[in-house]
Amino acid sequence: MKKLATLFSVLALICAAGEANADILALPDAGLFVDNTTFTVNFGFPPNGTATIDAINSVTIDLTHTFAADVDISLIAPGGAGTFILTTDNGGSGNLGGTYTFVQSGGSPPWIGLTGAAVYPSGSYNAETWVTGPFNKQGWQLTFGDDLGGDVGTWSNIRIDFDKGVVIPEPTSALIMLGAASLAIFRRRR
């Protein structure tokens, strides 16, 4: 019976401990690239039992633009923790027209070498700079800039894949009862 009580106690602790997991934050914002202008999206990550997030894994955005080298996109961490430069002045005169995922490594090099009406294919591209966490959840900014005139574009459907860290859920009444029952069984057997 002592072994059974110990097993229940261990199971209750395992259930209460939580686990590291990833999530995706979808931002409903969309906009136009306006010549010589930067637009900023301010946002925060949802509460999940932790005060921080461990890491940003990727940033995915639907983009169109008629001159890729005009496009500057950055993700700015709160409190001066750093800036993820996703792309700036890359791509020459090639066009954007798809879904682009920016990662720390393992993607294609930043947009290079296309000219004229050629469109960079949708896919995963290495960001220019990447920052490591942990980070505060609130006070984030995503900036979209067009640093030259004469071309147009759009951005939409933003998704940020991040690691929530270790989530410690609130104890449920079932867990509390399980722990209490195992302690009661353990005490009676002594």
RAHURA-V195749 format. One record per pair of residues at least 6 apart in sequence whose C-alpha atoms are under 8 Angstrom apart, sorted by sequence separation. I is the first residue (numbers start at 1). J is the second residue. D is the distance in Angstrom with one decimal. If there is no record, write none. Layout:
BEGIN
i: [I:I]
j: [J:J]
d: [D:D]
END
This chain:
BEGIN
i: [33:65:76:77:114:76:77:75:76:74:75:111:74:75:74:75:29:73:74:73:74:72:73:111:72:73:110:71:72:86:108:109:110:71:72:107:108:109:110:70:71:107:108:110:69:70:71:91:94:106:107:25:69:70:90:91:92:94:106:68:69:90:91:92:93:94:95:103:105:68:69:90:91:92:93:94:95:97:98:100:101:102:103:104:105:68:69:87:91:92:93:94:95:96:97:98:99:100:101:102:103:104:67:68:69:93:94:95:96:97:98:99:100:101:102:103:67:68:69:94:95:96:97:100:102:104:67:68:94:104:66:67:68:66:67:68:66:67:65:66:64:65:33:64:65:63:64:63:64:62:63:62:63:62:63:61:62:60:61:60:61:86:87:88:60:86:87:59:60:85:86:58:59:68:84:85:86:58:59:84:85:58:84:85:57:58:83:84:57:83:84:83:82:81:66:81:78:79:77:78:77:78:78:79:78:77:78:77:78:76:77:75:76:75:76:75:76:74:75:73:74:73:74:72:73:72:73:71:72:71:72:70:71:72:56:70:71:55:56:70:55:70:54:55:53:54:55:53:54:52:53:52:53:52:53:67:51:52:66:67:51:65:66:65:66:65:64:65:63:64:46:63:64:45:63:44:45:62:63:44:61:62:43:44:61:62:43:44:61:62:42:43:60:61:42:43:60:61:42:59:60:41:42:59:60:40:41:59:40:41:58:59:40:57:58:39:40:56:57:58:38:39:56:57:38:39:56:57:38:55:56:37:38:54:55:36:37:53:54:55:36:37:53:54:33:34:35:36:53:54:33:34:35:36:52:53:33:35:36:52:35:50:35:50:35:48:50:35:50:34:49:50:33:34:48:49:32:33:49:32:33:32:33:31:32:30:31:30:31:30:29:30:28:29:28:29:27:28:26:27:26:27:26:25:26:24:25:24:25:24:25:23:24:22:23:22:23:22:23:21:22:20:21:22:20:21:20:21:19:20:21:19:20:18:19:18:19:17:18:17:18:16:17:16:16:16:16:15:12:12:12:9:8:9:8:9:8:9:6:5:4:5:5:6:5:2:1:2:1:2:1]
j: [39:71:82:83:120:83:84:83:84:83:84:120:84:85:85:86:41:85:86:86:87:86:87:125:87:88:125:87:88:102:124:125:126:88:89:124:125:126:127:88:89:125:126:128:88:89:90:110:113:125:126:45:89:90:110:111:112:114:126:89:90:111:112:113:114:115:116:124:126:90:91:112:113:114:115:116:117:119:120:122:123:124:125:126:127:91:92:110:114:115:116:117:118:119:120:121:122:123:124:125:126:127:91:92:93:117:118:119:120:121:122:123:124:125:126:127:92:93:94:119:120:121:122:125:127:129:93:94:120:130:93:94:95:94:95:96:95:96:95:96:95:96:65:96:97:96:97:97:98:97:98:98:99:99:100:99:100:99:100:100:101:126:127:128:101:127:128:101:102:127:128:101:102:111:127:128:129:102:103:128:129:103:129:130:103:104:129:130:104:130:131:131:131:131:117:135:135:136:135:136:136:137:138:139:139:139:140:140:141:140:141:140:141:141:142:142:143:142:143:142:143:143:144:143:144:144:145:144:145:145:146:145:146:147:132:146:147:132:133:147:133:148:133:134:133:134:135:134:135:134:135:135:136:136:137:151:136:137:151:152:137:151:152:152:153:153:153:154:153:154:137:154:155:137:155:137:138:155:156:138:155:156:138:139:156:157:139:140:157:158:139:140:157:158:140:141:158:159:141:158:159:141:142:159:160:141:142:160:142:143:160:161:143:160:161:143:144:160:161:162:143:144:161:162:144:145:162:163:145:162:163:145:146:162:163:145:146:162:163:164:146:147:163:164:144:145:146:147:164:165:145:146:147:148:164:165:146:148:149:165:149:164:150:165:151:164:166:152:167:152:167:168:152:153:167:168:152:153:169:153:154:154:155:154:155:154:155:155:156:156:156:157:156:157:157:158:157:158:157:158:158:159:159:159:160:159:160:160:161:161:162:161:162:161:162:162:163:163:164:163:164:163:164:165:164:165:165:166:165:166:167:166:167:166:167:167:168:167:168:168:169:168:169:169:170:171:175:175:175:178:179:178:178:179:179:182:182:183:182:182:182:183:185:186:186:185:185:186:186:189:189]
d: [8.0:7.9:6.3:6.0:7.5:4.5:7.8:5.8:6.2:6.7:4.9:7.3:5.6:6.5:4.5:7.3:7.4:6.5:5.4:5.5:7.1:7.7:5.4:7.8:5.5:6.5:5.8:7.1:4.2:6.2:6.2:5.8:5.8:6.1:6.4:4.8:4.5:5.5:6.7:7.6:6.3:4.4:5.8:7.2:7.1:5.8:7.6:7.6:7.6:7.9:5.0:7.1:4.3:7.7:6.7:4.5:6.6:4.7:6.9:7.5:4.6:5.5:4.5:6.1:6.5:4.6:7.6:6.9:5.4:6.4:4.8:6.2:6.1:6.2:4.7:5.5:6.1:6.3:7.9:5.3:6.0:5.9:6.2:5.6:7.6:4.9:4.9:7.1:6.4:6.2:5.6:6.0:5.9:5.4:7.1:6.7:4.9:5.3:4.6:5.0:5.0:5.8:7.7:6.1:6.4:7.7:5.3:4.5:5.6:7.5:4.9:6.6:6.0:6.0:5.6:5.7:6.9:6.0:7.8:5.8:6.2:7.8:7.5:7.1:5.4:7.4:4.8:5.6:6.8:5.7:7.5:5.6:5.4:7.1:5.2:6.1:4.7:7.4:5.6:6.6:7.3:4.9:7.9:4.7:6.8:6.1:4.3:5.7:6.6:7.7:5.7:5.6:6.3:4.3:7.1:5.7:6.2:6.9:5.5:5.5:6.5:7.7:6.2:8.0:4.1:4.3:6.1:5.5:6.2:6.2:5.7:6.5:5.2:7.9:7.4:5.4:6.9:5.6:6.9:7.6:5.0:4.8:5.4:6.9:6.6:7.5:7.5:4.8:7.5:7.2:6.0:6.6:6.1:7.9:7.8:7.2:7.2:8.0:7.1:6.4:8.0:7.9:6.8:7.5:4.9:7.3:5.2:5.2:7.8:5.9:6.9:7.5:5.1:5.9:6.2:4.5:7.9:5.8:6.5:7.3:5.3:5.5:7.0:7.8:4.8:5.9:6.3:7.4:4.8:5.8:6.2:7.8:5.0:7.3:7.8:5.0:6.9:6.3:7.7:5.3:5.1:5.7:5.3:6.0:7.3:4.3:7.3:5.6:6.4:6.3:5.4:5.4:6.5:4.6:6.3:6.2:6.6:5.4:5.6:7.8:6.7:7.1:5.9:5.5:6.5:3.8:4.8:6.5:7.2:5.1:7.5:5.7:6.6:5.0:4.7:5.5:6.3:5.6:6.7:4.2:6.8:5.2:6.8:5.9:6.2:5.7:6.3:5.8:5.7:7.0:6.9:5.3:7.9:4.7:5.8:6.3:5.7:6.5:4.6:7.3:5.1:5.5:6.6:5.8:6.4:6.3:5.1:4.6:5.7:6.3:5.9:6.4:4.4:7.6:5.2:5.6:6.4:7.3:5.3:7.2:6.5:5.2:6.2:5.2:5.4:6.3:4.4:7.2:4.1:5.6:6.5:5.7:6.6:7.5:5.2:7.2:5.8:7.2:5.4:7.6:5.4:6.8:6.0:6.0:7.1:7.5:5.3:4.6:4.8:5.2:6.5:6.1:6.4:5.4:7.4:5.7:5.8:5.7:6.3:7.5:4.7:7.6:7.0:7.3:7.2:7.5:7.4:7.5:6.2:6.9:5.5:7.6:6.1:7.8:6.7:5.9:7.6:5.1:6.4:5.8:5.6:4.4:7.4:5.7:6.3:7.5:5.5:5.6:6.6:4.2:6.3:6.9:7.5:7.2:6.4:7.4:6.8:7.1:7.3:5.3:5.8:6.4:4.5:5.6:6.5:6.3:5.1:5.4:6.4:4.4:7.7:5.8:6.2:7.0:5.6:5.6:6.3:4.2:6.8:5.9:5.7:7.4:5.9:7.9:6.8:6.5:5.1:7.2:7.8:4.4:7.9:5.2:6.4:6.4:5.8:5.2:7.6:7.7:4.9:5.7:6.4:6.7:7.5:6.5:7.8:6.5:7.6:7.8:6.0:6.7:6.1:7.6:6.9:5.7:7.0:6.0:5.8:7.7:7.1:4.6:8.0:6.9:6.2:7.7:5.7:7.6:7.5:5.8:7.6:7.0:7.3]
END
